[in-house]
Amino acid sequence: MRKTVAQKLIESHIVSGKMRAGEEIALRIDQTLTQDATGTLVMLEFEAMNMPRVRTELSAQYVDHNLLQMDFKNPDDHLFLKSACEKFGIWYSRPGNGVSHPVHMEHFGVPGKTLLGSDSHTCSAGSLGMLAMGAGGLEVSMAMAGEPYFVKMPLIMGVKLTGSLPDWVSAKDVILEMLRRHGVAGGAGKIIEYYGPGLETLSAMDRHVIANMGAELGATTTVFPSDAAVRRYLKLNGRGNLFREITADKDADYDSSDEIHLSELEPLIALPGSPGNVVPVTEVAGKEIYQSYIGSSANPGLRDFAITALILEGKQVHDRVSLDLNPASRQILETLTATGYLQKLIHSGARIHQAGCNGCIGMGQAPATGKISLRTVPRNFPGRSGTKNDQVYLCSPETAAASALTGVITDPRRSGMDYPNYHDPEKIILNKEMLIAPKGEGDSVELQKGPNIKPLPSFAPMPERLEGPVLLKVGDDISTDDIMPAGAKVLPFRSNIPEISKFTFSRMDDTFFERAVKFREKGSFIIGGANYGQGSSREHAALAPRYLGIKGIIAKSFARIHGQNLCNFGILPLAFVEPGDWERINRDDVLAIEDVRKSVRNGPYITVYNRTKNEVYKTMHRMSSRQAEIVLAGGLINHIKSRKRSGEVS
């Protein structure tokens, strides 16, 4: 069999199961990545397993999301994470060192390795020829403990790239083209693998841009070959000895295919509300903007900031526009300073923020009410920026920079400027000073837990019968930001489930928490549409509803990571067999499932009764037998404890 890069990576790490699409497989994990918005729970979960040290080749913890220190909560958590790294043998990236994905790529990414991260954009590392996937925190903590990662074998979608990008078109336009063609669920159940002669014109960081937003396609991950571009990148970062070539066999067999002629692409832009609302920039050109934001994990490379600096050189940002620059790593910020690009940016009127996620996750840089904000970030879900009813458009650095000068959305090809002549430097500044390596044994280290860090809640096993009201009914493409908002107000409670649960669905229904509390002991349901739980991997979007008594969610379909997170916390994920049944259920209808435990084990079909309307609905679960046992146990922690008691795990 002629193999793809993805198949080679999976084959070299598979520990159980068969490489047949849809079958659950277990993969050995070499590296893990955690960030501070999710890492506090991961460390608490790892502590609960009574594990002295991580068993991976390398685990790294980044502080990049919660950098605003408006009170004690965030700095307390930073100290907790540092102490956890010392205790458990984990690399610690200090606050201000940069966004996890580009920093991991700079210092730790290795072709051929597997990487599991408690961040959906962990797939960025596929740019180096890694098998890198986002997952819920519990699964990452399991991987840190040496356990394999379970996932259903994806289909492999091959995307052939030909030609080269024209002036004023860059890697962001490639992934926006994929989103225009396939939408936010078009990659569900798939690994997207890029190949073809067009790859020769894309640097490793260009590939990072494309791989990063594979998460927005709903893909399991994105994979690129490890080739000359990866060799150059590793050498530039002082790690050339770690290069190994990994390419697809000639005429490798893909389950599905697409082709992009790079030379035919034009500047694209995603309209507010979803990364999938993509149109040519020309369709919205001329609209007045207030903010232009460049950076984040989606456009983190030196090139993205240097191109912006060259476009702005000798000019001034429009007096109505706030040009916010979000350096992705301290190493890139230092190189921008040494090469003179930073001076050009500052003199042109740019506002320089610390290296981190910042405005991308709603931590500052919120746009003005009703004003357009152009951003190179990966997501524009409603309200994610920190402003209610925001108007966030996603675009390339070229479009964002040209528009910052004119004050309106501008097709950079029609700006009247010559396209900047940029080439990657032969040498960059390397900075590993803010990465703290694991030291010795951690037996004597005490975890520093501030007053906002609360113990993980415990949950009872699934009862024999479920009955309760529908607390909320939602439509398609509900994101984890809709379920559990991010931002400076909410995320500081990430290690305090009782407090953060008060914000559950708050953007959609400000009565949800009060109503949920009334039925917390009895249990309740949520009705969802297609692609329920897209977006961030944050497990709070499953853990908080479970804390509030949600026992089952019936949806048209589930996003991969969120579906697994529901299982991990004992929430039964059911899919409608007849899509029209979604229409028949209303909020406050009382639903019931008889003989739940028997039905789940005997599945996949489960009958749901509507006591209010005297109706019956046929649903099904798509869980493996392992996932089913996790749900019945009341979640993954209970399941692991049960296996330990029986001697199945050490």
C-alpha positions in Angstrom: 0.0 0.0 0.0 1.3 3.4 -0.9 1.2 5.4 2.3 0.4 9.1 3.1 2.4 11.0 5.7 -0.5 10.7 8.1 -0.7 7.0 7.7 3.1 6.7 8.3 2.8 8.8 11.5 -0.1 6.8 12.8 1.4 3.4 11.9 4.6 4.2 13.9 2.6 5.1 17.0 -0.5 2.8 17.0 -0.7 0.5 20.0 -4.1 -1.0 19.5 -6.9 -1.1 16.9 -6.7 -1.2 13.2 -6.2 1.6 10.7 -9.7 1.4 9.4 -11.7 4.6 9.1 -14.1 4.9 12.0 -12.5 2.3 14.2 -11.1 3.4 17.6 -7.4 3.3 17.7 -4.9 4.0 20.5 -1.8 6.1 19.9 1.4 6.4 21.9 2.0 10.1 22.7 5.5 11.4 22.7 4.9 15.0 23.8 2.1 17.0 25.5 1.3 20.7 25.4 -0.8 22.6 28.0 -1.7 26.2 28.3 -2.9 28.2 31.3 -6.6 28.4 30.4 -6.8 24.6 30.4 -3.6 23.6 32.1 -4.7 24.3 35.7 -7.3 21.6 35.4 -4.9 19.2 33.7 -2.5 19.6 36.6 -5.2 19.1 39.2 -6.3 16.0 37.2 -2.7 14.7 37.0 -2.4 15.2 40.8 -5.6 13.3 41.4 -4.0 10.3 39.6 -1.2 10.2 42.2 1.4 10.2 39.5 4.9 11.4 40.7 6.3 12.5 37.3 5.2 12.6 33.7 6.0 9.6 31.5 6.2 11.4 28.1 9.4 12.2 26.3 8.6 15.9 26.8 5.7 17.8 28.3 5.5 21.6 28.2 3.2 24.1 30.0 2.7 27.6 28.6 1.3 30.7 30.2 -0.1 32.6 27.2 -3.9 33.0 27.7 -4.5 34.6 31.1 -1.8 37.3 31.1 -3.9 40.2 32.4 -3.3 40.5 36.1 -6.4 42.4 37.2 -6.4 40.8 40.6 -4.8 37.8 42.3 -6.4 35.0 40.3 -4.2 34.8 37.3 -0.8 35.4 39.0 -1.8 32.8 41.7 -2.5 30.3 38.9 0.8 31.1 37.3 2.6 30.2 40.5 0.5 27.0 40.8 1.4 26.0 37.3 5.1 26.6 37.9 5.1 24.5 41.0 3.2 21.7 39.2 5.9 21.8 36.5 8.6 21.5 39.2 6.8 18.6 40.9 5.8 16.6 37.8 8.8 17.2 35.5 7.4 19.6 32.9 8.9 22.4 30.9 7.5 25.8 32.0 7.2 28.7 29.7 6.9 31.9 31.7 4.3 34.6 31.2 5.2 36.8 28.2 7.3 34.2 26.5 4.7 33.7 23.8 1.8 31.6 22.5 2.2 27.9 23.0 2.0 26.8 19.4 4.8 28.9 17.8 7.0 28.6 20.9 6.6 24.8 20.9 7.5 24.8 17.2 10.6 26.9 17.8 12.0 24.9 20.7 10.4 21.4 20.9 8.7 20.3 17.6 10.3 17.2 16.1 9.3 15.6 12.8 7.7 12.2 13.2 6.6 12.7 16.8 3.1 12.7 18.3 1.9 15.8 20.2 -1.3 15.9 22.2 -2.4 19.3 23.6 -5.2 20.7 25.7 -5.7 23.4 23.0 -7.6 22.8 19.8 -4.9 24.6 17.8 -2.2 22.0 18.8 -2.7 20.8 15.2 -0.4 23.7 14.2 2.6 21.4 14.8 1.5 19.4 11.8 3.5 22.0 9.9 6.7 20.2 11.0 5.6 16.7 10.0 4.2 15.8 13.4 0.9 14.1 14.3 -0.4 16.8 16.5 -3.9 16.9 17.9 -6.0 18.9 20.3 -7.9 17.1 23.1 -9.6 17.6 26.4 -7.5 18.2 29.4 -8.3 14.8 31.0 -7.0 13.0 28.0 -3.8 15.1 28.0 -3.3 14.3 31.7 -3.7 10.6 30.8 -1.1 10.9 28.1 1.2 12.6 30.6 0.7 9.6 32.8 1.9 7.3 29.9 -1.5 6.2 28.8 -2.3 6.1 25.0 -4.7 8.5 23.4 -7.8 7.0 21.9 -9.3 8.4 18.7 -11.4 7.1 15.9 -9.3 6.4 12.8 -9.9 9.4 10.5 -10.2 9.5 6.8 -7.2 11.1 5.0 -8.1 14.0 2.8 -5.3 14.9 0.4 -5.1 18.5 -0.8 -2.7 19.0 -3.8 -1.1 22.4 -4.0 0.2 23.6 -7.3 1.7 26.9 -8.5 2.8 29.7 -6.2 1.0 32.5 -4.4 0.7 35.8 -6.3 1.7 39.1 -4.7 -0.6 40.3 -1.9 -1.9 36.7 -1.3 -0.4 34.6 1.6 -0.9 31.4 3.5 -4.0 32.8 5.4 -5.8 33.0 2.1 -5.0 29.3 1.5 -6.8 28.2 4.6 -9.6 30.7 4.1 -10.1 29.1 0.6 -10.4 25.7 2.3 -13.0 27.1 4.7 -14.9 28.7 1.7 -15.0 25.4 0.0 -15.7 23.1 2.9 -17.1 25.1 5.8 -16.5 24.7 9.5 -17.5 21.0 9.6 -15.9 20.0 6.3 -12.9 18.4 8.0 -14.9 16.4 10.6 -13.6 12.9 10.9 -10.6 13.7 8.6 -6.9 14.4 8.6 -6.1 17.1 6.1 -2.8 16.3 4.4 -1.2 18.8 2.0 1.1 17.7 -0.8 2.2 18.7 -4.3 4.7 21.0 -6.0 3.2 24.1 -4.5 4.6 23.1 -1.1 8.1 24.2 -2.3 6.9 27.8 -2.2 5.5 27.6 1.4 7.8 28.0 4.4 7.3 26.0 7.6 5.6 29.1 9.2 3.3 29.5 6.1 2.3 25.9 6.8 1.8 26.7 10.4 -0.8 29.3 9.4 -2.7 26.7 7.3 -2.3 23.8 9.9 -3.5 26.1 12.8 -6.9 26.8 11.2 -7.4 23.2 10.3 -9.2 23.3 13.7 -11.7 25.7 12.2 -12.5 23.0 9.5 -13.3 20.6 12.3 -10.5 18.3 11.2 -8.9 15.8 13.5 -5.6 17.4 12.5 -3.6 18.7 9.6 -0.4 17.1 8.3 2.4 18.4 6.1 5.5 16.5 5.0 8.8 17.0 6.7 10.9 18.2 3.8 13.4 20.9 2.8 11.3 23.7 4.3 11.2 21.9 7.6 14.9 21.3 7.5 15.5 25.1 6.9 13.3 26.0 9.8 14.9 23.6 12.3 18.4 24.8 11.2 17.4 28.4 11.6 16.2 27.6 15.2 19.4 25.8 16.0 17.9 22.3 15.9 18.9 21.1 12.5 20.1 17.8 13.9 16.5 16.8 14.7 15.4 16.8 11.0 14.2 13.6 9.4 12.5 13.4 6.1 8.9 12.2 6.1 7.0 12.4 2.8 4.1 10.6 1.2 4.8 7.7 -1.1 4.4 8.4 -4.8 0.8 8.1 -5.8 -0.3 7.6 -2.2 -3.9 6.7 -1.7 -6.1 9.3 -0.1 -9.7 8.7 0.9 -10.8 12.0 -0.7 -9.0 14.7 -2.7 -9.0 18.4 -3.4 -6.7 20.7 -5.3 -5.7 24.3 -4.9 -3.9 26.3 -7.6 -2.1 28.8 -5.5 -1.6 31.2 -8.4 -5.3 31.5 -8.8 -6.1 32.6 -5.2 -7.1 36.1 -4.3 -7.3 38.0 -0.9 -10.1 36.5 1.1 -11.9 37.5 4.3 -14.3 35.7 6.8 -17.3 37.8 7.7 -18.4 38.2 11.3 -19.8 35.2 13.2 -17.9 32.3 11.8 -14.6 31.4 10.1 -16.6 29.7 7.5 -18.3 32.9 6.2 -15.6 33.5 3.6 -15.8 35.9 0.6 -13.3 37.7 -1.6 -12.1 41.0 0.0 -13.5 42.8 -3.0 -17.0 42.0 -1.9 -16.7 44.0 1.3 -14.1 46.6 0.3 -14.8 50.1 1.3 -16.4 49.3 4.7 -15.1 51.6 7.4 -12.9 49.9 10.1 -11.9 50.8 13.6 -9.3 48.2 14.5 -6.7 46.1 12.6 -5.1 43.3 14.7 -2.1 41.3 13.5 -0.6 38.3 15.3 -2.0 35.3 17.4 -1.3 31.6 16.9 -2.9 31.8 13.4 -0.4 34.3 11.9 2.6 34.0 14.3 5.6 34.1 12.1 8.4 36.7 11.8 7.3 37.1 8.1 3.8 38.2 9.1 5.1 41.1 11.2 7.9 42.0 8.8 5.6 42.2 5.8 3.3 44.5 7.9 6.3 46.6 8.8 7.4 47.0 5.2 3.8 47.9 4.1 3.6 50.5 6.8 7.2 51.9 6.3 7.1 55.7 5.9 3.4 55.9 6.4 0.9 56.4 9.2 -2.0 54.3 10.3 -5.3 56.0 9.7 -6.2 58.2 12.6 -9.4 56.3 13.3 -7.8 52.9 13.3 -6.1 51.1 16.3 -3.4 48.8 14.8 -2.8 46.2 17.5 0.3 44.0 17.1 0.3 40.8 19.1 3.9 39.2 18.8 3.5 35.5 19.0 6.8 34.8 20.8 9.5 36.7 22.7 12.0 35.3 20.3 10.2 36.8 17.3 9.8 40.1 19.2 13.6 40.2 19.8 14.3 39.5 16.2 11.9 42.2 15.0 13.8 44.6 17.3 17.2 43.6 16.0 16.3 43.8 12.4 14.6 47.2 12.7 11.1 46.0 11.8 9.8 46.9 15.2 10.9 50.5 14.9 9.0 50.8 11.6 5.9 49.4 13.2 6.1 51.7 16.2 6.8 54.8 14.2 3.8 54.1 11.9 1.4 54.1 14.9 1.1 50.4 15.8 0.3 49.5 19.4 2.7 46.7 20.6 1.3 44.2 23.1 3.1 41.5 25.1 3.8 38.1 23.5 0.7 36.0 24.2 -2.8 35.2 23.1 -4.3 38.5 24.3 -7.2 39.8 22.2 -7.6 36.5 20.3 -9.1 35.0 23.5 -10.8 38.2 24.6 -8.0 39.2 27.0 -7.8 42.9 26.1 -7.9 44.7 22.7 -11.7 44.5 22.6 -13.1 46.5 19.7 -15.5 49.4 19.9 -19.2 48.8 19.9 -20.6 48.1 16.4 -17.2 48.9 14.8 -15.4 46.6 12.4 -12.2 44.9 13.6 -10.0 43.1 11.0 -8.0 40.3 12.7 -5.5 37.7 11.6 -6.7 35.4 14.5 -8.3 32.0 13.9 -11.8 32.6 15.2 -14.5 35.2 15.1 -17.3 33.6 17.0 -19.8 36.2 18.3 -18.6 38.0 21.4 -15.3 36.2 21.6 -13.4 39.5 21.2 -14.8 40.7 24.5 -17.4 43.0 22.8 -21.0 42.0 22.6 -22.3 42.1 19.1 -18.8 42.5 17.7 -17.9 42.8 14.0 -14.8 40.7 13.7 -13.5 39.8 10.2 -10.7 37.3 9.6 -8.0 38.1 7.0 -4.3 38.0 6.1 -1.7 40.4 7.4 -1.5 42.0 4.0 -5.2 42.8 4.0 -5.1 44.0 7.6 -2.1 46.2 7.1 -3.4 47.8 3.9 -6.7 48.5 5.5 -5.1 50.0 8.6 -3.6 52.7 6.3 -6.8 53.5 4.4 -9.3 53.2 7.3 -11.6 50.9 5.2 -11.5 47.3 4.2 -9.0 47.3 1.3 -8.0 44.7 -1.3 -4.3 45.1 -0.9 -3.8 44.5 -4.6 -5.6 47.8 -5.3 -3.7 49.8 -2.6 -1.4 51.3 -5.2 1.7 50.0 -3.3 4.4 47.7 -4.5 4.4 44.3 -2.8 7.2 44.2 -0.2 10.3 42.2 -1.1 10.8 40.0 2.0 13.0 37.0 2.6 13.6 35.1 5.8 16.8 36.1 7.5 19.8 33.7 7.5 20.1 34.1 11.3 17.6 35.0 14.1 17.9 35.6 17.8 17.3 32.4 19.7 15.9 32.8 23.2 15.3 29.9 25.5 15.9 31.9 28.7 12.2 32.1 29.6 11.8 28.3 29.3 12.4 26.6 32.6 13.6 23.0 32.2 12.5 20.2 34.6 14.9 19.6 37.4 15.5 16.5 39.5 12.8 14.8 41.5 9.7 16.7 42.6 8.8 14.8 45.7 9.6 17.7 48.0 7.8 20.3 45.9 4.5 21.6 47.4 1.8 22.7 44.9 1.1 26.4 45.4 -2.7 26.7 45.4 -4.2 30.1 45.8 -7.7 30.6 47.2 -9.3 30.5 43.7 -8.1 27.0 43.0 -10.8 24.5 44.1 -10.8 20.7 44.1 -12.2 18.9 41.1 -15.9 18.1 41.6 -16.8 14.4 41.8 -19.8 12.9 40.0 -21.9 9.9 40.6 -22.2 7.1 38.0 -25.0 7.2 35.4 -28.3 6.2 37.1 -30.6 3.5 35.7 -33.1 6.1 34.5 -32.9 9.7 33.3 -35.7 12.2 33.4 -35.6 15.9 33.3 -36.5 19.1 31.4 -34.9 20.5 28.3 -33.1 23.6 29.8 -32.0 25.0 26.4 -32.4 24.3 22.7 -29.8 25.7 20.3 -29.1 25.6 16.6 -26.2 24.5 14.4 -22.5 25.3 15.0 -22.7 26.2 18.6 -19.2 26.8 19.8 -17.5 26.2 23.1 -17.4 30.0 23.4 -21.2 30.0 23.3 -21.3 27.3 26.0 -18.5 28.6 28.2 -17.4 32.1 27.3 -13.7 33.1 27.3 -12.4 36.5 28.1 -11.0 38.5 31.1 -14.1 38.2 33.2 -14.7 34.4 32.9 -11.3 32.6 32.4 -9.8 33.6 35.7 -12.2 31.1 37.3 -10.9 28.2 35.1 -9.7 26.3 38.2 -12.9 27.1 40.2 -15.7 25.1 38.7 -18.5 26.3 41.0 -17.7 29.9 40.0 -17.1 29.4 36.3 -20.3 27.3 36.0 -22.3 30.5 36.7 -21.3 31.7 33.2 -22.6 28.6 31.4 -24.5 29.7 28.3 -24.6 33.2 29.7 -24.2 34.9 26.3 -27.2 32.9 24.9 -29.5 32.8 28.0 -28.8 34.8 31.1 -31.4 32.7 33.0 -29.6 29.4 32.3 -27.6 29.1 35.5 -30.6 29.8 37.8 -32.8 27.4 36.0 -30.2 24.7 35.9 -29.6 24.9 39.7 -33.2 24.0 40.3 -32.8 20.7 38.5 -29.2 20.0 39.5 -30.0 16.9 41.5 -32.7 15.5 39.3 -30.9 16.1 36.0 -31.7 17.9 32.8 -31.1 17.9 29.0 -29.8 20.2 26.2 -30.9 20.0 22.6 -28.3 20.9 20.0 -28.0 21.3 16.3 -25.2 20.1 13.9 -21.5 20.4 14.9 -22.4 21.1 18.5 -19.3 22.2 20.5 -17.1 23.4 17.7 -14.1 25.5 18.5 -11.9 25.5 21.6 -10.9 22.3 23.4 -11.6 23.8 26.8 -13.2 21.0 28.9 -15.0 23.6 31.1 -17.7 23.6 28.3 -18.5 20.0 29.4 -17.4 20.1 33.0 -19.5 23.1 34.0 -22.8 21.8 32.5 -22.1 18.5 34.2 -21.6 20.3 37.5 -25.0 21.9 36.9 -26.7 18.6 36.5 -26.8 18.2 32.7 -27.0 14.4 32.1 -27.6 14.2 28.4 -27.2 16.3 25.2 -29.2 15.3 22.1 -27.8 17.0 19.0 -27.7 16.5 15.2 -24.0 15.9 15.5 -21.0 16.7 17.7 -17.6 18.3 17.2 -14.9 15.7 17.8 -13.1 17.2 20.9 -16.3 18.3 22.6 -18.0 15.0 22.1 -15.1 13.3 23.8 -15.1 15.9 26.6 -18.8 15.1 27.3 -18.0 11.4 27.7 -15.1 12.3 30.0 -17.4 14.0 32.4 -20.3 11.5 32.2 -22.7 13.4 29.9 -24.5 11.1 27.5 -24.0 12.4 23.9 -26.9 11.3 21.7 -27.6 12.1 18.0 -31.0 12.3 16.4 -31.6 9.5 13.9 -34.4 11.5 12.3 -33.1 15.2 12.0 -36.7 16.4 11.9 -37.1 15.3 15.5 -35.0 18.4 16.5 -38.0 20.6 15.4 -40.5 18.7 17.6 -38.7 19.4 20.9 -39.1 22.6 22.8 -37.5 24.1 25.8 -39.0 22.9 29.1 -40.3 19.6 27.5 -39.6 16.8 30.0 -37.6 14.0 28.4 -37.0 10.5 29.8 -34.7 7.5 29.0 -35.6 4.2 30.6 -32.9 1.5 31.4 -30.1 3.9 30.5 -27.2 1.7 31.5 -28.6 -1.3 29.6 -29.5 0.8 26.6 -26.0 2.4 26.3 -24.3 -1.0 26.5 -26.6 -2.6 24.0 -26.7 0.4 21.7 -26.2 2.2 19.5 -30.0 3.0 19.4 -31.6 4.6 22.4 -35.3 5.6 22.7 -36.1 9.0 24.2 -39.6 9.7 25.5 -41.1 13.2 25.6 -43.4 13.1 28.6 -44.7 16.6 27.9 -45.9 15.9 24.3 -46.3 12.1 24.6 -43.8 11.6 21.7 -41.0 9.1 21.1 -37.7 9.8 19.4 -35.1 7.4 18.1 -31.5 8.5 18.9 -28.2 6.8 18.7 -24.8 7.1 20.3 -21.6 6.8 18.4 -19.4 5.9 21.4 -17.0 3.1 21.4 -17.5 0.4 24.1 -14.6 2.2 26.0 -16.4 5.6 25.8 -19.7 4.0 26.9 -18.1 2.6 30.0 -16.6 6.0 30.8 -20.0 7.7 30.6 -21.7 5.0 32.7 -19.0 5.3 35.3 -19.8 9.0 35.6 -16.7 10.2 33.8 -13.1 9.3 33.0 -11.7 9.8 36.5 -14.2 7.4 38.0 -13.5 5.0 35.2 -9.7 5.1 35.9 -10.2 4.7 39.6 -12.4 1.6 38.9 -9.7 0.1 36.7 -7.1 0.8 39.3 -9.1 -1.1 41.9 -9.4 -4.0 39.5 -5.6 -3.9 38.8 -6.0 -3.0 35.1 -3.8 0.1 35.4 -0.9 0.9 37.7 
